[in-house]
Amino acid sequence: MTTTWRHLPAPAREIAAATTDAVAAARERAPEAYDVAVARLAAADRSGLVLGAVVRLLLEETHPDGLDGDDVRQVLEGCVRDAAQWQPDVDPHVVLVLLAGALGVYDPDGDESPPDPPAVARHAPLLVADLLAATGRPLDGYLTAAFTEIARTERQD
């Protein structure tokens, strides 16, 4: 964990640490470590908010001119194909919901089977790891930016 998170409240530090561990396990394709980190994420209140902000930041960086339907399909297919090699229960619908949510176009009321927090916790690190591979940058900066953005939004509300 970086010193950037030292002054965050304990729940935010736990989300940061669990996210870091889950993404590292996803990149290493380490199922046991992944399951442990995902369980921590699923238990952490508001982890979905943080993970969604990280996904959005990564999408903005990897697609600076915006995303169209083909871009979303490519991200979805790439993530699911890669994850399915070591996580055979990956659900494309959950990954699509994560993408749509990060882009601000997901309506849970219109979804017959919206993913629950454990499903989000299980799939978001797979998507983050996949998007990080395209940037070549470490996760820390995106987590820091996500926490900063969330704090700014909460101060304005």
CORDAWO-V937870 format. One record per residue. RES is the residue in one letter. PSI is psi in whole degrees, -180 to 180 (NA if undefined). OMEGA is omega in whole degrees, 0 to 359 (NA if undefined). BURIAL is 1 if it has 9 or more other ideal C-beta (glycine too) atoms within 8 Angstrom, else 0. Layout:
res->RES psi->PSI omega->OMEGA burial->BURIAL
res->RES psi->PSI omega->OMEGA burial->BURIAL
This chain:
res->M psi->145 omega->182 burial->0
res->T psi->163 omega->178 burial->0
res->T psi->-16 omega->178 burial->0
res->T psi->-30 omega->183 burial->0
res->W psi->-2 omega->186 burial->1
res->R psi->-37 omega->185 burial->0
res->H psi->3 omega->177 burial->0
res->L psi->156 omega->175 burial->1
res->P psi->156 omega->183 burial->0
res->A psi->-42 omega->179 burial->0
res->P psi->-37 omega->179 burial->1
res->A psi->-39 omega->177 burial->1
res->R psi->-38 omega->179 burial->1
res->E psi->-40 omega->177 burial->1
res->I psi->-45 omega->180 burial->1
res->A psi->-45 omega->181 burial->1
res->A psi->-44 omega->180 burial->1
res->A psi->-39 omega->178 burial->1
res->T psi->-45 omega->179 burial->1
res->T psi->-45 omega->180 burial->1
res->D psi->-42 omega->181 burial->1
res->A psi->-42 omega->180 burial->1
res->V psi->-40 omega->177 burial->1
res->A psi->-43 omega->179 burial->1
res->A psi->-37 omega->177 burial->1
res->A psi->-42 omega->180 burial->1
res->R psi->-33 omega->180 burial->1
res->E psi->-7 omega->184 burial->0
res->R psi->54 omega->181 burial->0
res->A psi->92 omega->187 burial->0
res->P psi->-42 omega->183 burial->1
res->E psi->-47 omega->178 burial->0
res->A psi->-37 omega->179 burial->1
res->Y psi->-46 omega->181 burial->1
res->D psi->-41 omega->179 burial->0
res->V psi->-47 omega->181 burial->1
res->A psi->-39 omega->179 burial->1
res->V psi->-39 omega->177 burial->1
res->A psi->-40 omega->177 burial->1
res->R psi->-43 omega->179 burial->1
res->L psi->-44 omega->181 burial->1
res->A psi->-31 omega->181 burial->1
res->A psi->-14 omega->184 burial->0
res->A psi->119 omega->178 burial->1
res->D psi->133 omega->177 burial->0
res->R psi->12 omega->177 burial->0
res->S psi->-33 omega->178 burial->1
res->G psi->-37 omega->178 burial->1
res->L psi->-46 omega->181 burial->0
res->V psi->-47 omega->180 burial->1
res->L psi->-40 omega->178 burial->1
res->G psi->-40 omega->178 burial->1
res->A psi->-40 omega->178 burial->1
res->V psi->-45 omega->179 burial->1
res->V psi->-45 omega->180 burial->1
res->R psi->-44 omega->179 burial->1
res->L psi->-41 omega->179 burial->1
res->L psi->-40 omega->178 burial->1
res->L psi->-40 omega->179 burial->1
res->E psi->-40 omega->181 burial->0
res->E psi->-41 omega->183 burial->0
res->T psi->-14 omega->179 burial->1
res->H psi->69 omega->186 burial->1
res->P psi->-21 omega->179 burial->0
res->D psi->8 omega->181 burial->0
res->G psi->169 omega->181 burial->0
res->L psi->140 omega->170 burial->0
res->D psi->-178 omega->183 burial->0
res->G psi->-39 omega->179 burial->0
res->D psi->-39 omega->179 burial->0
res->D psi->-44 omega->180 burial->1
res->V psi->-44 omega->179 burial->1
res->R psi->-42 omega->179 burial->0
res->Q psi->-44 omega->178 burial->0
res->V psi->-47 omega->180 burial->1
res->L psi->-52 omega->182 burial->1
res->E psi->-43 omega->180 burial->0
res->G psi->-45 omega->180 burial->1
res->C psi->-48 omega->184 burial->1
res->V psi->-42 omega->179 burial->1
res->R psi->-47 omega->181 burial->0
res->D psi->-46 omega->182 burial->1
res->A psi->-36 omega->183 burial->1
res->A psi->-21 omega->179 burial->1
res->Q psi->-25 omega->181 burial->0
res->W psi->-10 omega->175 burial->0
res->Q psi->79 omega->188 burial->1
res->P psi->-16 omega->180 burial->0
res->D psi->15 omega->178 burial->0
res->V psi->136 omega->184 burial->1
res->D psi->112 omega->181 burial->1
res->P psi->-32 omega->179 burial->0
res->H psi->-42 omega->180 burial->0
res->V psi->-42 omega->178 burial->1
res->V psi->-41 omega->178 burial->1
res->L psi->-41 omega->177 burial->1
res->V psi->-41 omega->178 burial->1
res->L psi->-44 omega->178 burial->1
res->L psi->-48 omega->181 burial->1
res->A psi->-39 omega->178 burial->1
res->G psi->-42 omega->179 burial->1
res->A psi->-30 omega->180 burial->1
res->L psi->-5 omega->178 burial->1
res->G psi->21 omega->182 burial->0
res->V psi->13 omega->181 burial->0
res->Y psi->129 omega->177 burial->1
res->D psi->102 omega->182 burial->0
res->P psi->-26 omega->179 burial->0
res->D psi->-26 omega->180 burial->0
res->G psi->3 omega->182 burial->0
res->D psi->122 omega->180 burial->1
res->E psi->-27 omega->180 burial->0
res->S psi->71 omega->179 burial->0
res->P psi->142 omega->180 burial->0
res->P psi->144 omega->178 burial->1
res->D psi->169 omega->181 burial->0
res->P psi->-40 omega->177 burial->0
res->P psi->-36 omega->178 burial->0
res->A psi->-40 omega->177 burial->1
res->V psi->-45 omega->180 burial->1
res->A psi->-32 omega->181 burial->1
res->R psi->-32 omega->186 burial->1
res->H psi->-31 omega->184 burial->1
res->A psi->-43 omega->178 burial->1
res->P psi->-29 omega->176 burial->1
res->L psi->-44 omega->179 burial->1
res->L psi->-43 omega->179 burial->1
res->V psi->-46 omega->180 burial->1
res->A psi->-41 omega->180 burial->1
res->D psi->-45 omega->180 burial->1
res->L psi->-36 omega->178 burial->1
res->L psi->-36 omega->180 burial->1
res->A psi->-32 omega->180 burial->0
res->A psi->-25 omega->182 burial->0
res->T psi->-31 omega->185 burial->1
res->G psi->12 omega->181 burial->0
res->R psi->160 omega->179 burial->0
res->P psi->160 omega->181 burial->0
res->L psi->-33 omega->188 burial->1
res->D psi->-47 omega->182 burial->1
res->G psi->-37 omega->180 burial->0
res->Y psi->-39 omega->177 burial->1
res->L psi->-45 omega->179 burial->1
res->T psi->-46 omega->180 burial->1
res->A psi->-39 omega->179 burial->1
res->A psi->-46 omega->179 burial->1
res->F psi->-40 omega->179 burial->1
res->T psi->-44 omega->180 burial->0
res->E psi->-43 omega->179 burial->1
res->I psi->-44 omega->179 burial->1
res->A psi->-42 omega->180 burial->0
res->R psi->-44 omega->180 burial->0
res->T psi->-41 omega->180 burial->0
res->E psi->-33 omega->177 burial->0
res->R psi->-35 omega->182 burial->0
res->Q psi->-25 omega->180 burial->0
res->D psi->NA omega->NA burial->0
